[in-house]
Amino acid sequence: EIGATDIQQMAATYSPKVYGARINMEHIKGILPDGYFRRYGGVVELKAEKIDEPDEPLLHGKWALYASLAPTADLVSMVGAGQKVFTSMEIRRDFAKTGKSYLVGLAVTDDPASLGTDMLEFSRRHENVEFSAPLEVHFDFEPVADPEASFSARIKAMFSRKQTTDDVRFGEMEGAVMTVAEQLQEADTRFTEKFAALSEQVADLKQQVKTGSDAFSALQAQLSISEDFSQQARPDATGGNSAQDVLTDC
């Protein structure tokens, strides 16, 4: 029998970092990720409260254990269809030699009067683990915030999540478009800055080439008007002493 002390201890000691309780179907824990008896989420947090409902004498004054769950889409779909709306706790006493009770699992069941009871008998073979009677519960699923993802992951998530209204879908699409636009704007800014720096370098190179070309042209012009010492000069005329001497050809 599970008493108030067990409920209070489970709420006080539970931590997903120490031992995360997973949600299974009918206390059967399959090993295949795509089978019917795979896991359907996990328990995030537990809270114990005393029931204050005078109109319900069977419940009034007793302790209740409330759980915050992180369900899979399959579990949400099943509960929405009115299936597996009962739960049964899997409790381990003297957990890790602490002397206290700890929630090690949570099963969803269909019919506590027959199917659920049969499955509980089958699962009692697990050593040191006790199961509570299946109780009908109200599932109130709240979205769990995703950790910060990369740019591509955010875009995929925006387009892949199924929403219930067109307004929400359009809002997500607008967010995706804005994210893409911001990324493109950043890329355009980086390209513009790099192009400006490259243009400045090209302008400097052109100026250096022009300066060298002007200097070469000036040198070429100077050389064209200078005396060429590579050709031998004609000897000077010495004049003549007789008529037979050759006259100078001027």
C-alpha positions as a printed Julia matrix, in Angstrom:
250×3 Matrix{Float64}:
   0.0    0.0      0.0
   1.2    3.46    -0.91
   0.77   5.94     1.91
   1.18   9.64     2.5
   4.82   9.19     3.5
   5.61   7.52     0.18
   3.98  10.33    -1.76
   5.8   13.02     0.2
   9.15  11.26    -0.15
   8.73  10.79    -3.9
   7.93  14.47    -4.38
  10.86  15.54    -2.21
  13.49  13.23    -3.68
  12.63  13.09    -7.37
  15.21  14.49    -9.77
  15.54  13.66   -13.49
  19.3   14.15   -13.12
  19.48  11.41   -10.49
  17.06   8.94   -12.09
  14.54  10.03   -14.68
  11.24   8.16   -14.57
  10.06   7.23   -18.07
   6.49   6.76   -19.25
   5.67   3.27   -20.53
   2.56   1.44   -21.66
   0.97  -1.07   -19.3
   4.23  -1.5    -17.35
   5.74  -3.33   -20.33
   9.13  -1.95   -21.28
  10.05  -2.87   -24.82
  13.5   -2.45   -26.32
  12.49  -1.41   -29.84
  12.15   2.35   -30.46
   9.3    1.85   -32.96
   7.33  -0.82   -31.08
   4.05  -0.4    -29.23
   5.8   -0.73   -25.89
   8.4    1.96   -26.41
   8.72   4.92   -24.05
   6.21   7.72   -24.37
   8.03  10.54   -22.59
   9.32  11.22   -19.12
   8.48  12.73   -15.75
   9.93  16.22   -15.3
   8.8   17.18   -11.8
   6.7   15.89    -8.9
   4.64  17.76    -6.32
   2.73  16.44    -3.31
  -0.42  18.16    -2.06
  -3.13  17.32     0.43
  -6.55  17.0     -1.2
  -9.07  19.54     0.06
 -12.4   18.46    -1.41
 -15.08  18.06     1.29
 -17.58  16.92    -1.34
 -15.39  13.89    -2.08
 -15.15  11.98     1.23
 -13.05   9.2     -0.3
 -10.39  11.71    -1.37
 -10.66  14.52     1.16
  -7.68  14.73     3.48
  -5.52  12.33     1.52
  -2.25  13.14    -0.19
  -2.01  13.36    -3.98
   1.06  13.27    -6.19
   1.05  15.63    -9.18
   3.48  15.13   -12.04
   4.76  17.45   -14.74
   5.32  15.35   -17.85
   7.24  15.71   -21.1
   5.11  13.48   -23.38
   5.84  12.35   -26.91
   3.5   13.23   -29.77
   2.19   9.65   -29.74
   1.06   9.92   -26.12
  -0.63  13.26   -26.75
  -2.47  11.71   -29.69
  -3.58   8.67   -27.67
  -4.89  10.76   -24.79
  -6.66  13.07   -27.23
  -8.42  10.01   -28.63
  -9.49   8.91   -25.14
  -6.95   6.08   -24.92
  -4.54   5.31   -22.08
  -6.08   7.85   -19.71
  -5.18   5.95   -16.53
  -1.8    6.0    -14.83
   0.01   3.68   -12.47
   3.12   4.65   -10.52
   6.19   2.46   -10.33
   7.7    2.96    -6.88
  11.0    1.69    -5.53
  11.38   1.73    -1.76
  14.76   2.31    -0.15
  15.96   3.81    -3.4
  19.77   3.83    -3.66
  20.0    2.81     0.01
  18.4    6.08     1.09
  15.53   4.49     3.0
  13.07   6.61     1.01
  10.57   5.87    -1.74
  11.32   7.02    -5.28
   9.28   7.16    -8.48
  11.15   5.05   -11.06
   8.48   4.88   -13.75
   4.94   5.79   -14.78
   2.65   3.56   -16.84
  -0.37   4.6    -18.88
  -3.2    2.08   -18.99
  -6.62   1.67   -20.58
  -8.87  -0.25   -18.26
  -8.03  -0.51   -14.55
 -10.77  -3.06   -14.0
  -9.33  -5.71   -16.31
  -6.45  -4.99   -18.63
  -4.65  -2.75   -16.18
  -4.94  -5.27   -13.36
  -3.65  -8.11   -15.52
  -0.65  -6.1    -16.58
   0.1   -5.13   -13.0
   0.21  -8.79   -11.98
   2.53  -9.51   -14.9
   4.88  -6.68   -14.02
   5.2   -7.44   -10.31
   8.08  -9.72   -11.12
  10.33  -6.68   -11.06
  12.24  -6.87    -7.81
  11.68  -4.15    -5.19
   9.3   -2.21    -7.43
   5.68  -1.65    -6.4
   2.86  -0.37    -8.58
  -0.03   1.8     -7.55
  -3.6    1.13    -8.57
  -4.39   2.74   -11.93
  -6.17   6.06   -11.54
  -7.82   8.22   -14.16
  -5.93  11.45   -14.63
  -6.33  14.68   -16.52
  -3.42  15.33   -18.86
  -2.59  19.0    -19.3
   0.35  19.07   -21.68
   2.47  22.18   -21.83
   5.11  22.75   -24.51
   8.68  22.44   -23.29
  11.0   25.19   -24.52
  13.64  23.92   -26.91
  17.29  24.8    -26.27
  18.88  27.33   -28.54
  19.47  25.66   -31.9
  21.5   26.47   -34.96
  20.13  28.59   -37.76
  19.25  25.63   -39.99
  17.67  23.72   -37.11
  15.46  26.7    -36.2
  14.22  26.98   -39.77
  13.43  23.26   -39.98
  11.61  23.38   -36.65
   9.51  26.34   -37.72
   8.25  24.57   -40.83
   7.91  21.06   -39.36
   5.86  21.72   -36.22
   2.18  21.07   -36.7
   0.0   23.91   -35.43
  -3.72  24.02   -34.81
  -4.62  27.32   -36.49
  -3.68  29.13   -39.69
  -2.71  32.22   -37.71
  -0.09  30.28   -35.78
   1.26  28.67   -38.94
   1.48  32.02   -40.7
   3.18  33.5    -37.66
   5.77  30.73   -37.68
   6.31  31.2    -41.42
   6.75  34.94   -40.95
   9.3   34.24   -38.23
  11.17  31.9    -40.56
  11.2   34.48   -43.34
  12.44  37.17   -40.96
  15.22  34.86   -39.76
  16.27  34.18   -43.34
  16.17  37.9    -44.13
  18.37  38.71   -41.14
  20.92  36.11   -42.2
  20.92  37.41   -45.78
  21.33  40.99   -44.54
  24.34  39.98   -42.46
  25.85  38.14   -45.43
  25.25  41.15   -47.71
  26.92  43.47   -45.21
  29.97  41.23   -44.96
  30.18  40.99   -48.78
  29.89  44.77   -49.19
  32.68  45.38   -46.69
  34.97  42.85   -48.36
  34.19  44.25   -51.83
  34.96  47.81   -50.69
  38.32  46.71   -49.26
  39.16  44.85   -52.47
  38.19  47.86   -54.6
  40.52  50.06   -52.56
  43.39  47.62   -53.07
  42.74  47.53   -56.83
  42.75  51.35   -56.98
  46.11  51.46   -55.17
  47.53  48.9    -57.59
  46.31  50.9    -60.59
  48.0   54.03   -59.22
  51.28  52.16   -58.75
  51.12  50.85   -62.33
  50.39  54.35   -63.68
  53.31  55.83   -61.75
  55.67  53.19   -63.13
  54.36  53.71   -66.67
  54.87  57.5    -66.49
  58.44  57.05   -65.24
  59.21  54.64   -68.08
  57.81  57.03   -70.7
  59.93  59.91   -69.35
  63.08  57.79   -69.47
  62.33  56.7    -73.02
  61.9   60.3    -74.18
  65.18  61.37   -72.58
  67.08  58.58   -74.26
  65.71  59.48   -77.7
  67.38  62.95   -77.68
  70.76  61.92   -76.22
  73.96  61.49   -78.36
  74.65  57.94   -79.44
  78.25  57.13   -78.51
  78.05  53.66   -79.96
  78.79  54.95   -83.57
  82.4   56.02   -84.59
  82.72  59.74   -85.56
  84.22  60.87   -88.92
  87.85  62.17   -88.54
  88.43  65.91   -88.88
  89.79  67.3    -92.23
  93.48  68.45   -92.13
  93.55  70.61   -95.32
  95.99  70.23   -98.34
  99.52  71.45   -99.35
  99.27  70.93  -103.14
  96.76  70.75  -105.87
  96.85  67.01  -105.81
  95.54  66.88  -102.28
  91.99  65.78  -101.96
  89.64  68.54  -101.13
  87.49  68.22   -98.12
  83.98  67.12   -98.93
  81.83  69.33   -96.83
